[in-house]
Amino acid sequence: MDDDALSERIRSAFADISVPTRPELVGARKNRGGRWLLLRAASLVVAVLLAGFLLLRPDGSAVQPVDAWTAVPLPQDSVLIARAEATCGNGVVSDKTLASRPIDFGLPFSVVDGRGNGAVALFTDGTNNATCRFYWDRSGTVGSATSSYGRFTSTDSSRLDFLIGAGGSDSFDMVIGHSGTLATTVDVELESGADVTASLGHGFYLAWWPERGKILRIVARDATGAISGELDQPHF
């Protein structure tokens, strides 16, 4: 079905819905038949919304919904890495600047954590760092990007640690740290019950989630599945 046909069907469905008048709504409180009328009208609206989940632009064309966030990140393939470097700059992209510097301050790319239609990328030389959060639409076009800069408090990459936590003192929506020498996986356990798999790259782990929450534990495991590092309730 093309976009014009979908738009016409959704408009027609809404046009056919009979909306109860005020007297009918008042009467609905007094009899079971009125309550059924309300439920019938509400169910019709819900059914049309579900059938027409493709939202409509002002020009009547359909907007494809973006993918939802997932606890397991997207693969760090060439497409995702290229999108991060093109959006945030890779140290040599002259048109991606903040004032007179590249958005990533010329730091080398380390790791990008993509989920749904968003990602956070880390650029660092091991001491100085820049993080870049960006989002894209279904076509892959980036619609927004924000960056922040700083210096790591530790350069010891041999063990699991907690270097950056976006949010507050004990409630975060992003975490970055060294994964440790032996780690092949790092998981972030949240108080909400979510178990978030972090992305790994160049000795760092990175993970983000939609809403701030308390981190109960961060666990790194080696190739055999044995725990190689563990942080309980990390905070600043």
C-alpha positions in Angstrom: 0.0 0.0 0.0 1.4 3.4 -0.9 1.5 6.4 1.4 -1.4 8.2 -0.2 -3.7 5.1 0.1 -2.7 4.6 3.7 -3.3 8.3 4.5 -6.8 8.1 2.9 -7.7 4.9 4.8 -6.7 6.4 8.2 -8.6 9.6 7.4 -11.7 7.6 6.4 -11.5 5.5 9.5 -11.5 8.5 11.8 -14.3 10.1 9.7 -16.5 7.1 10.3 -16.1 7.1 14.1 -19.2 8.4 15.9 -18.1 10.5 18.9 -20.6 10.4 21.8 -22.3 13.8 22.6 -22.2 15.3 26.1 -25.7 14.0 26.9 -24.7 10.6 25.8 -21.6 10.7 27.9 -23.6 11.9 31.0 -26.2 9.1 30.3 -23.4 6.6 30.0 -22.7 7.0 33.7 -26.2 5.9 34.5 -26.6 2.8 32.4 -24.6 -0.2 31.3 -25.5 0.4 27.6 -23.9 3.9 27.8 -20.8 2.4 29.2 -20.6 -0.1 26.3 -21.0 2.9 23.9 -18.0 4.6 25.5 -15.9 1.4 25.3 -17.0 0.9 21.7 -15.9 4.4 20.7 -12.6 4.1 22.6 -11.9 0.7 21.1 -12.5 2.0 17.5 -10.0 4.9 18.1 -7.4 2.5 19.5 -7.9 0.1 16.6 -7.4 2.9 14.1 -4.3 4.2 15.9 -2.8 0.7 15.9 -3.7 0.1 12.3 -2.3 3.5 11.3 0.9 3.4 13.4 2.6 5.2 10.5 2.2 8.8 11.6 1.2 11.4 9.1 3.3 14.4 8.1 1.5 17.7 7.4 1.6 16.9 3.6 -0.2 13.6 4.2 2.8 11.3 3.6 3.7 8.5 6.1 6.5 8.8 8.6 8.3 5.5 9.3 8.7 4.9 13.1 12.2 4.5 14.3 13.6 1.4 16.0 13.3 1.1 19.8 16.2 1.1 22.2 17.5 -2.4 23.0 19.6 -3.8 25.8 22.0 -5.4 23.3 23.9 -2.9 21.1 24.1 -2.7 17.3 27.2 -4.3 15.8 30.1 -1.9 15.5 30.3 -2.3 11.7 31.7 0.0 9.2 28.4 1.7 8.7 28.0 2.7 12.3 31.6 3.7 12.7 31.4 5.8 9.6 28.2 7.5 10.8 29.9 8.3 14.1 33.0 9.8 12.4 31.0 11.7 9.8 28.7 13.2 12.5 31.3 13.9 15.2 34.4 14.4 13.1 37.4 12.0 13.0 40.1 14.6 13.5 40.5 15.4 9.9 36.9 16.3 8.8 37.1 20.0 8.3 33.3 20.7 8.1 32.5 19.1 11.4 33.8 21.8 13.8 33.0 23.5 17.0 34.5 26.9 16.8 37.9 26.2 15.1 38.3 22.6 16.2 36.7 19.3 15.1 33.8 18.2 17.3 35.9 15.4 18.7 38.9 17.8 19.2 41.0 15.8 16.8 41.0 12.7 19.2 41.1 9.2 17.7 37.9 7.1 17.6 37.7 4.4 20.2 34.2 2.9 20.5 30.6 3.6 19.5 27.5 2.2 21.2 24.5 2.2 18.9 20.9 1.2 20.0 17.7 1.7 18.1 18.2 5.0 16.2 20.8 6.5 18.5 24.4 6.1 19.5 27.2 7.5 21.7 30.7 7.6 20.4 33.9 7.9 22.4 37.0 9.6 21.0 40.1 9.6 23.2 43.9 9.5 23.3 43.8 7.7 26.6 43.7 10.8 28.7 41.7 13.5 26.9 38.3 12.4 25.8 35.2 13.6 23.8 31.8 11.9 23.8 29.3 12.5 21.1 25.6 11.5 21.3 23.6 11.5 18.1 20.4 10.2 16.6 19.2 9.4 13.0 16.0 8.8 11.2 14.9 5.6 9.3 16.8 6.8 6.2 20.0 7.1 8.2 20.1 10.9 8.2 21.5 12.3 11.5 19.1 14.8 13.0 20.9 15.9 16.1 24.3 15.5 17.9 25.7 16.8 21.1 29.3 16.6 22.4 31.1 16.9 25.8 34.8 17.0 26.7 37.0 16.1 29.6 40.1 14.2 31.0 40.0 10.7 32.4 40.9 10.4 36.1 42.8 7.2 35.4 44.9 5.9 32.5 45.3 2.4 34.0 43.6 0.2 31.3 44.5 -3.1 33.0 41.4 -3.3 35.2 37.7 -2.6 35.1 36.8 0.9 36.3 34.2 3.7 36.1 35.4 6.8 34.3 32.3 8.7 33.0 28.7 8.5 34.1 26.3 10.9 32.4 23.6 12.0 34.8 24.0 12.6 38.5 26.0 11.3 41.5 24.1 8.0 41.6 21.7 8.0 38.7 23.0 7.7 35.2 21.9 7.1 31.5 25.4 6.4 30.2 28.6 4.9 31.5 32.2 4.6 30.1 35.3 3.0 31.6 38.2 0.8 31.0 37.1 -2.8 30.4 40.3 -4.4 31.7 42.9 -6.5 30.0 41.1 -9.8 30.0 37.5 -8.7 29.4 35.6 -9.8 26.3 32.2 -8.7 27.6 31.0 -6.1 30.0 27.4 -6.0 31.4 25.7 -3.2 33.3 23.0 -4.2 35.7 20.4 -1.5 36.5 18.1 -1.2 39.4 15.2 -1.2 36.9 16.0 -4.8 36.2 17.6 -4.2 32.8 20.9 -6.0 32.0 22.6 -3.8 29.4 25.4 -5.3 27.3 28.1 -2.7 26.7 30.1 -2.1 23.5 33.8 -2.7 23.7 36.6 -1.0 21.8 40.3 -0.1 22.3 40.3 -1.1 25.9 37.0 0.8 26.8 33.4 -0.2 27.4 30.5 2.1 26.7 26.7 1.7 27.3 23.7 4.0 27.4 20.0 3.7 28.1 16.9 5.9 27.6 16.2 7.0 31.2 18.4 7.7 34.2 18.7 4.9 36.7 20.9 3.5 39.5 23.6 1.1 38.5 23.7 -1.9 40.7 26.7 -3.7 39.2 29.1 -3.6 36.3 30.6 -7.0 35.5 33.4 -7.8 33.1 34.0 -11.4 31.9 36.8 -13.1 30.0 36.6 -15.5 27.0 35.7 -18.4 29.3 32.9 -16.5 31.0 34.8 -16.1 34.3 34.4 -12.7 36.0 37.6 -10.6 35.4 36.3 -7.5 37.1 33.3 -6.3 39.1 32.1 -2.9 40.4 29.2 -2.8 42.9 27.0 0.3 42.8 29.6 2.6 41.3 29.1 6.3 41.8 31.0 9.6 42.0 
